[in-house]
Amino acid sequence: MRKSFCALLTITFLLAIFSVPVIPTASAGDLPKLITFTSYKVGSLGYTATSGFREAIERLTTMKVRVEPYDTDVARLLPLKSGESELSILTGATGTCASYGIAEFSSKDWGPQPIRQVWRGLTLYLSLLARGDSGLKYPADIKGKRLPKVPGWPAGMLTIEGIMAFGNVTWNDVTAVPMSGYVDQLKGIIQGQIDVGYAATVTPTVQELEAGPHKAGWILLPKDDKEGWKRLQTIAPWLTPGVCKKAPGLPEGQTMDVGSYPYSIWAYEQVDPDLVYAVVKAMDKGFDIYKGMHKAMPAFNIKAAVKDPSPVPFHEGAIRYFKEVGVWTPELDAWQKQQLKDFQERLAKYKK
């Protein structure tokens, strides 16, 4: 009996030490009991990330979090548009397309969406990809080559077209080869069906190419080529200059200039600022809870939450917390005002 009592005291003591206190934000009565994150499919980095955020939010607030996986960008955003879900993890390409009302969101049912960044997050590095022994190095080099044409992938195809424009290349200068999807077009490089595809450096299929006899070779997008970037961003405004330090085909210790966009947390403008504030605060204070869940998770730190954002406004609830912890600057304030103005202008243009 005495041993059982001592064991109970020990357990109670340990729980008192290691339990994480709920962060005071808005009063518990002001926050919903349950919120929903839409995400990518189970097994993806997006699903792993949102599961980690859920752990932090549930331990540090009174809210429970449900993660709902979907296959497509439109499917991930529909619940936010209807008000059924509060948050989503999306790439900068998707968030920008939604805000600008382009690609998948250009129909009359969509148009420019009042979507807002909540947390900028992880940087993905991307460019066109070829075999390492192809001799292709810059966008201008791909003239006369075979490139993929993938239906139902507007953001990806616009990014390819933007990189082509960087080198003053059009579809008239290349051969378009029908491919069924993102991974399929990368396998097409391995199998010799196409010469050039589009890839993120972290995609496992790129590692397959690098492990083969031809290796992997990246098309470079020099950050100092201002005119090239201007042409690219006219077509794909979500892609920004990025300096990649690690990728299949990139020699150890070297860097390369490519494109980049973030893997971010998003919400619609009408989501309660107190809710967004509570989520952002929990993600910051709970960083140690989720940072070890995937090798990419340390990138979701508070300083990265506002660094090099997509060309889309931030949510006011997130800004309130960023100001409290000192990561929101006067420069970001001016940038935010311009982004809000730009959004209203494209919304007015769409409604004409």
C-alpha positions in Angstrom: 0.0 0.0 0.0 2.8 2.3 1.0 4.6 1.6 -2.3 1.5 2.4 -4.3 1.1 5.7 -2.5 4.7 6.6 -3.1 4.3 5.7 -6.8 1.2 7.9 -7.0 3.1 10.8 -5.4 5.9 10.3 -7.9 3.6 10.3 -10.9 1.8 13.4 -9.6 5.1 15.2 -9.1 6.3 14.4 -12.6 3.1 15.5 -14.2 3.3 18.8 -12.3 6.9 19.3 -13.6 6.4 18.4 -17.2 2.9 19.4 -18.0 2.8 22.5 -20.3 0.6 25.3 -19.1 -2.1 26.8 -21.4 -1.0 30.1 -22.8 -3.4 32.9 -21.9 -4.7 34.6 -25.0 -8.3 35.5 -25.5 -10.5 34.0 -22.8 -11.3 30.3 -23.3 -14.9 31.2 -23.9 -14.0 33.4 -26.9 -12.2 30.6 -28.8 -13.9 27.7 -30.5 -13.6 24.2 -28.9 -12.6 22.8 -32.3 -10.8 24.2 -35.4 -9.9 22.5 -38.6 -6.7 22.5 -40.7 -7.0 21.4 -44.3 -3.8 19.7 -45.5 -2.1 17.5 -48.1 -2.5 13.7 -48.1 -1.4 11.5 -45.3 2.3 10.8 -45.7 3.1 14.2 -47.1 5.3 16.8 -45.4 2.2 19.0 -45.2 0.2 16.4 -43.2 3.2 15.8 -40.9 3.6 19.6 -40.3 -0.1 20.2 -39.5 -0.1 17.2 -37.1 2.8 18.8 -35.3 1.1 22.2 -35.1 -2.0 20.4 -33.8 0.1 19.0 -31.0 1.3 22.5 -30.0 -2.1 24.2 -30.3 -3.9 21.5 -28.3 -1.3 21.6 -25.5 -1.1 25.3 -25.3 -4.7 26.5 -25.9 -8.1 25.2 -25.0 -8.8 24.3 -28.7 -8.8 20.9 -30.3 -7.6 20.6 -33.9 -8.8 18.3 -36.7 -6.5 17.8 -39.7 -8.4 17.1 -43.0 -6.3 15.9 -45.9 -7.3 16.7 -49.5 -5.9 15.8 -52.9 -6.1 19.1 -54.8 -5.5 22.8 -54.1 -9.2 23.7 -54.8 -10.4 21.0 -52.5 -8.1 22.3 -49.7 -9.4 25.8 -50.1 -13.1 25.1 -50.5 -13.7 24.5 -46.8 -12.0 27.8 -46.0 -14.0 29.7 -48.5 -17.3 28.2 -47.1 -16.2 28.9 -43.5 -16.2 25.2 -42.6 -12.4 25.3 -41.9 -10.2 28.0 -40.4 -6.7 27.2 -41.6 -4.8 25.4 -44.3 -1.2 24.6 -45.2 -0.5 25.5 -48.8 2.5 26.4 -51.0 3.2 30.0 -51.8 2.2 29.2 -55.4 -1.3 28.1 -54.4 -1.9 30.9 -51.9 -0.8 33.5 -54.5 -2.9 31.9 -57.2 -5.9 32.1 -54.9 -5.2 35.8 -54.0 -4.7 36.8 -57.6 -7.6 34.7 -59.0 -5.4 32.9 -61.5 -4.8 29.3 -62.6 -7.3 27.1 -60.7 -9.0 30.1 -59.2 -9.6 32.1 -62.4 -13.2 30.9 -62.9 -16.3 33.1 -62.0 -16.9 30.9 -59.0 -13.6 32.0 -57.5 -11.7 35.1 -58.6 -9.3 36.9 -56.2 -9.8 35.3 -52.8 -9.3 37.3 -49.5 -6.8 34.7 -48.3 -4.1 35.8 -45.8 -0.8 34.5 -44.7 -0.6 33.3 -41.1 2.9 31.9 -40.9 5.3 32.1 -43.8 7.2 28.9 -42.9 9.4 26.5 -44.8 11.2 27.5 -48.0 11.0 25.2 -51.0 13.7 25.5 -53.7 12.6 24.8 -57.3 13.6 25.1 -60.9 13.7 23.2 -64.2 15.6 20.0 -64.0 17.5 18.0 -66.6 20.0 15.2 -66.7 23.3 16.2 -65.3 25.2 15.3 -68.5 22.8 17.2 -70.8 24.9 20.4 -70.9 21.8 22.5 -70.0 22.5 25.2 -67.5 20.3 28.3 -68.1 16.8 28.8 -69.3 18.0 30.0 -72.8 19.6 26.6 -73.2 16.3 24.7 -73.4 15.4 25.9 -76.8 14.7 22.9 -79.1 14.3 20.6 -76.1 11.3 18.4 -75.0 9.3 19.8 -72.0 6.2 18.4 -70.2 2.7 19.5 -70.8 0.6 18.4 -67.8 -3.2 18.9 -67.8 -4.9 19.9 -64.5 -1.7 21.4 -63.1 -2.1 25.2 -63.9 0.2 26.5 -61.2 3.0 24.1 -62.2 2.6 24.8 -65.9 2.6 28.6 -65.3 5.8 28.2 -63.3 7.4 26.3 -66.1 6.3 28.9 -68.5 7.7 31.7 -66.3 11.1 30.0 -66.1 11.0 29.7 -69.9 10.3 33.4 -70.1 13.3 34.1 -68.0 15.4 32.9 -70.9 13.1 34.4 -73.6 11.9 30.9 -74.5 8.3 30.3 -75.6 6.3 27.1 -76.4 7.1 27.7 -80.0 10.8 27.1 -79.3 10.3 23.7 -77.6 8.5 20.4 -78.1 5.6 19.9 -75.6 5.3 16.3 -74.5 2.0 15.2 -72.8 2.6 13.9 -69.3 0.1 12.9 -66.6 1.5 14.6 -63.5 4.3 16.1 -61.4 6.1 12.8 -60.6 5.4 11.4 -64.1 7.2 14.3 -65.8 10.2 13.8 -63.5 10.3 10.1 -64.3 10.1 11.2 -67.9 13.6 12.7 -67.5 14.9 9.5 -66.1 13.4 7.4 -68.9 14.4 9.8 -71.6 10.9 10.8 -72.7 11.6 14.5 -72.0 14.7 16.6 -71.6 13.6 19.1 -69.0 11.0 19.0 -66.2 10.1 21.0 -63.2 11.0 20.0 -59.6 11.5 20.9 -56.0 14.9 19.9 -54.7 13.4 17.8 -51.9 11.4 15.6 -54.3 12.4 11.9 -53.9 12.3 11.4 -57.7 15.1 13.9 -58.1 17.2 11.7 -55.9 16.4 8.8 -58.2 17.7 10.8 -61.1 20.9 11.7 -59.2 21.5 8.0 -58.3 21.3 6.9 -62.0 24.0 7.1 -64.7 23.1 10.6 -65.9 22.9 12.3 -62.5 20.8 15.5 -61.9 21.4 18.9 -63.4 19.5 22.1 -62.4 18.6 25.1 -64.6 20.0 28.2 -62.9 18.1 31.4 -62.4 20.7 34.0 -61.5 19.3 36.4 -58.9 21.2 39.3 -60.4 19.4 38.9 -63.7 16.7 41.5 -62.9 15.1 41.5 -66.4 14.9 37.7 -66.4 13.2 37.7 -63.0 10.8 40.4 -64.1 9.7 38.3 -67.1 9.4 35.2 -64.9 7.3 36.9 -62.2 5.0 38.5 -64.8 3.8 34.9 -65.4 4.5 33.2 -62.0 4.5 36.0 -59.3 4.8 33.4 -56.5 8.3 32.4 -57.5 11.1 34.5 -55.9 14.9 34.2 -56.1 16.4 31.6 -53.8 19.9 30.5 -52.9 19.9 26.7 -52.5 22.7 25.1 -50.4 21.7 21.4 -50.6 20.2 19.5 -53.5 20.7 16.3 -55.5 23.3 17.2 -58.2 24.7 20.2 -56.2 28.3 19.5 -55.1 28.9 19.7 -51.3 29.8 23.2 -50.2 28.4 24.9 -53.3 25.2 27.0 -53.7 23.0 27.6 -56.7 20.5 30.4 -57.7 17.1 29.0 -58.3 13.5 29.9 -57.6 11.8 29.5 -54.2 8.4 29.8 -52.6 7.2 28.9 -49.1 5.1 26.2 -47.5 2.9 28.3 -45.4 -0.1 28.5 -43.0 -3.1 30.4 -44.5 -6.5 31.6 -43.4 -9.2 33.7 -45.0 -9.5 37.4 -43.9 -12.8 36.8 -42.1 -11.4 34.3 -39.6 -11.5 35.7 -36.0 -8.2 37.6 -35.3 -8.2 36.3 -31.7 -8.2 32.7 -33.1 -5.4 33.4 -35.5 -3.5 35.2 -32.7 -3.9 32.1 -30.4 -2.7 29.7 -33.1 0.4 31.8 -34.0 1.3 32.2 -30.3 1.0 28.5 -29.7 3.1 27.7 -32.7 5.8 30.1 -31.4 5.7 29.0 -27.7 5.3 25.4 -28.7 8.1 25.3 -31.2 10.0 22.7 -29.1 7.0 20.4 -29.2 7.0 20.0 -33.0 10.5 20.9 -34.2 11.7 17.3 -34.0 8.8 15.7 -35.9 10.5 16.1 -39.3 13.8 17.4 -40.5 12.1 20.3 -42.2 10.1 21.4 -39.1 12.9 23.6 -37.5 12.2 26.0 -40.5 8.8 26.8 -38.9 10.5 29.1 -36.3 9.2 32.6 -35.4 11.8 34.5 -37.4 11.0 32.5 -40.5 7.3 33.3 -40.0 7.6 36.7 -41.7 10.8 36.4 -43.8 10.5 36.7 -47.6 6.7 36.3 -47.6 4.5 35.5 -50.7 3.0 38.6 -52.4 -0.1 38.3 -50.3 -1.2 40.2 -47.1 -0.8 38.7 -43.6 -3.7 38.1 -41.3 -4.3 40.9 -38.8 -4.3 38.3 -35.9 -0.9 37.1 -36.9 0.5 40.6 -37.2 -0.7 41.4 -33.7 1.4 38.6 -32.3 4.4 39.3 -34.5 4.4 42.9 -33.2 4.3 41.7 -29.6 7.5 39.6 -30.1 9.3 42.1 -32.2 9.6 40.4 -35.5 7.2 42.8 -37.4 9.1 45.8 -38.7 8.1 49.2 -40.2 9.2 47.8 -43.6 6.8 45.0 -43.2 4.1 47.5 -42.2 4.6 49.4 -45.4 4.7 46.2 -47.4 1.4 45.0 -45.8 -0.3 48.3 -46.8 0.8 47.9 -50.4 -0.3 44.3 -50.5 -3.8 45.2 -49.2 -4.0 48.0 -51.8 -2.9 45.7 -54.6 -5.5 43.1 -53.5 -8.3 45.6 -53.6 -7.2 46.8 -57.1 -7.2 43.3 -58.6 -10.6 42.5 -56.9 -12.1 45.7 -58.4 -10.7 44.8 -61.8 -12.1 41.3 -61.5 -15.6 42.6 -60.6 -15.8 44.9 -63.7 
